[in-house]
């Protein structure tokens, strides 16, 4: 264990009582924080009858421990570079996620995953539900202590043990937005933050259930939601999948083996959010609506279009005066572009979503130009 970070992992276990065929075990949770990372999340269509979150508290950190002040220390470069961990070959994350704040609680539903026996749901890295799968079409979880802008994560399990070998791929984050709906959320790729970076070498399981390993790092999930990939200069690539008592606000704890953790000490580094390197790209012509087996996808590495909805050039702007849409440009709500001889206005943050030809419907068609 590194001298520069104190770890505390909370691994959710299945209920110790016998679970009947039609009982879903819901575990209580510690209320957490929800400060966003200075980027704009992907906003889906608002769900009906949702209550606004203005009356909810901001989420506190999951422990009242106050970390002591720490100064940077001499640094010994690690012996290896952390490569991006790959969980994509595991059970898929639940899809079709919807959630609505009503009467002071968030009711969440999601689709079952073939081969899964149970599912876990977290709010900001703290477990709020363990749901057994007895063949129901839709799974339900309840957050009885919601907080503003909370991030939710979902995971399938092939067995009730919760062992690393049974865990599926952790979902990309979802956020409880101000309108009271749980929607897909994406940290803008390329975002940078200066963080205090410490290191640990504990073995065993992380808070998310994955085994501690090179490339799995502890974060404050209010700042960097679980399931996010980012790079740390001098370390390599991190996957946000653990928490720690002292890992609060702008602090990251990287995993290193043995004495390498002490050699890292305490450093300040500017981290960079990157795309999920294992996320399947959106096909050039995705369906206009989500399939029955999942909800609206949150795409990290966008695919460059080869044709417009009408078959023309992606950058054709003949007769159009607005800037041509670019697959690599980041757009925010209200930005206007031309594409396929039409003018378009972005509804929210987007990158790589083809105007008129994407399942999330992020562009408003303002007519031909």
KACORCOR-V455146 format. One record per residue. N is the residue number from 1. SS is DSSP state (2 for helix, 1 for strand, 0 for the rest). D_FIRST is the distance of its C-alpha to the first C-alpha in Angstrom with 2 decimals. Layout:
n = (N:N)
ss = (SS:SS)
d_first = (D_FIRST:D_FIRST)
//
This chain:
n = (1:2:3:4:5:6:7:8:9:10:11:12:13:14:15:16:17:18:19:20:21:22:23:24:25:26:27:28:29:30:31:32:33:34:35:36:37:38:39:40:41:42:43:44:45:46:47:48:49:50:51:52:53:54:55:56:57:58:59:60:61:62:63:64:65:66:67:68:69:70:71:72:73:74:75:76:77:78:79:80:81:82:83:84:85:86:87:88:89:90:91:92:93:94:95:96:97:98:99:100:101:102:103:104:105:106:107:108:109:110:111:112:113:114:115:116:117:118:119:120:121:122:123:124:125:126:127:128:129:130:131:132:133:134:135:136:137:138:139:140:141:142:143:144:145:146:147:148:149:150:151:152:153:154:155:156:157:158:159:160:161:162:163:164:165:166:167:168:169:170:171:172:173:174:175:176:177:178:179:180:181:182:183:184:185:186:187:188:189:190:191:192:193:194:195:196:197:198:199:200:201:202:203:204:205:206:207:208:209:210:211:212:213:214:215:216:217:218:219:220:221:222:223:224:225:226:227:228:229:230:231:232:233:234:235:236:237:238:239:240:241:242:243:244:245:246:247:248:249:250:251:252:253:254:255:256:257:258:259:260:261:262:263:264:265:266:267:268:269:270:271:272:273:274:275:276:277:278:279:280:281:282:283:284:285:286:287:288:289:290:291:292:293:294:295:296:297:298:299:300:301:302:303:304:305:306:307:308:309:310:311:312:313:314:315:316:317:318:319:320:321:322:323:324:325:326:327:328:329:330:331:332:333:334:335:336:337:338:339:340:341:342:343:344:345:346:347:348:349:350:351:352:353:354:355:356:357:358:359:360:361:362:363:364:365:366:367:368:369)
ss = (0:0:0:0:0:0:0:0:0:0:0:0:0:0:0:0:0:0:0:0:0:0:0:0:0:0:0:0:0:0:0:0:0:0:0:0:0:0:0:0:0:0:0:0:0:0:0:0:0:0:0:0:0:0:0:0:0:0:0:0:0:0:0:0:0:0:0:0:0:0:0:0:0:0:0:0:0:0:0:0:0:1:0:0:0:0:0:0:0:0:0:0:0:0:0:0:0:1:1:1:1:1:0:0:1:1:1:1:1:1:1:0:0:0:0:0:0:1:1:1:1:1:1:0:0:1:1:1:1:1:1:1:0:0:0:0:0:1:1:1:1:1:1:0:0:0:0:0:0:0:1:1:1:1:1:1:1:0:0:0:0:0:0:2:2:2:1:0:0:0:0:0:0:1:1:1:0:0:0:0:1:1:1:1:0:0:0:0:0:0:0:1:1:1:1:1:1:1:1:1:0:0:0:0:1:0:0:0:0:0:1:0:0:0:0:1:1:1:0:0:0:0:0:0:0:0:0:0:1:1:1:1:0:0:0:1:1:1:1:1:1:1:0:0:0:0:0:0:0:0:1:1:1:1:1:0:0:0:0:2:2:2:2:2:0:0:1:1:1:1:1:1:1:1:0:0:0:0:0:0:0:0:0:0:0:0:0:0:0:0:0:0:0:0:0:0:0:0:0:0:0:0:0:0:0:0:0:0:0:0:0:0:0:0:0:0:0:0:0:0:0:0:0:1:0:0:0:0:0:0:1:0:0:0:0:1:1:1:1:0:0:1:1:1:1:1:0:0:0:1:0:0:0:0:0:0:0:0:0:0:0:0:1:1:1:1:1:1:0)
d_first = (0.00:3.78:6.49:8.64:8.01:8.12:8.37:11.42:13.14:16.74:18.26:21.98:23.78:27.52:29.78:30.14:33.85:36.03:36.58:40.26:41.61:42.16:39.46:36.54:33.59:32.47:29.28:29.05:26.74:25.37:27.37:25.63:26.54:28.53:28.99:30.03:28.88:32.12:33.57:36.16:35.37:37.66:40.11:41.93:45.20:45.07:45.46:48.46:48.42:44.94:44.45:43.18:39.79:41.15:40.96:37.35:34.62:32.04:28.81:26.38:22.62:21.38:20.00:21.68:18.63:19.32:16.55:17.31:18.90:16.85:18.63:18.18:16.77:17.85:16.84:16.36:17.58:15.64:17.46:18.55:19.71:18.56:21.72:22.69:21.57:24.74:25.30:29.06:30.11:28.94:31.14:32.38:31.31:33.98:36.68:39.62:37.42:39.50:38.82:40.98:40.48:43.26:43.76:40.32:38.40:37.47:38.96:37.38:38.89:37.85:39.25:38.22:36.73:38.36:36.29:34.03:33.97:31.95:30.48:27.79:28.33:25.88:26.74:24.28:21.41:22.60:24.54:28.22:29.88:29.77:33.14:34.68:37.02:40.36:42.23:42.91:43.68:41.73:38.56:38.16:35.29:35.64:33.52:34.83:32.88:33.30:32.67:33.99:32.87:30.22:28.70:28.95:27.33:28.83:27.82:29.88:28.87:30.86:30.11:29.32:26.17:23.91:22.08:20.86:23.98:26.25:25.07:27.33:27.00:25.82:28.77:29.28:29.15:32.10:32.95:35.08:37.55:39.81:42.61:40.62:40.08:36.96:37.31:35.48:33.46:32.32:30.42:32.90:31.90:31.66:30.43:28.22:25.97:24.26:20.69:17.89:15.19:11.51:8.72:5.60:5.02:5.39:8.81:11.95:13.97:13.78:16.12:18.91:18.59:17.86:15.26:12.09:13.32:14.29:16.52:15.43:14.26:13.92:17.00:19.28:21.81:24.58:24.29:23.24:24.35:22.53:24.06:24.41:23.78:23.21:22.59:20.29:21.83:19.88:17.65:20.20:20.81:18.73:19.71:19.20:17.99:15.12:14.75:12.46:13.57:13.54:14.67:18.30:21.41:21.10:17.33:15.51:11.83:11.94:10.01:9.76:9.37:7.85:8.55:10.27:7.60:8.22:11.77:12.17:11.56:13.90:16.96:19.93:21.25:24.22:23.33:26.19:26.84:28.23:30.24:28.89:29.65:30.44:32.65:36.21:38.61:41.43:44.63:47.44:49.44:47.16:48.91:50.13:48.33:45.20:45.71:45.94:42.61:40.56:40.65:40.93:38.43:36.11:36.38:33.80:35.48:39.15:41.84:44.70:47.98:50.82:53.59:54.48:55.46:59.01:58.36:58.66:56.52:53.17:54.08:57.77:58.95:62.69:64.34:61.03:60.13:56.54:53.73:53.06:49.97:47.20:44.54:41.98:42.82:40.82:43.27:42.95:45.31:48.84:48.61:51.78:52.39:55.12:54.68:57.19:60.08:58.55:56.87:53.57:51.43:47.68:46.78:43.10:40.36:40.93:40.50:42.20:44.05:47.64:50.20:52.20:50.24:46.83:45.84:44.25:47.57:46.06:49.30:52.58:55.65:58.04:60.80:62.31:62.73)
//
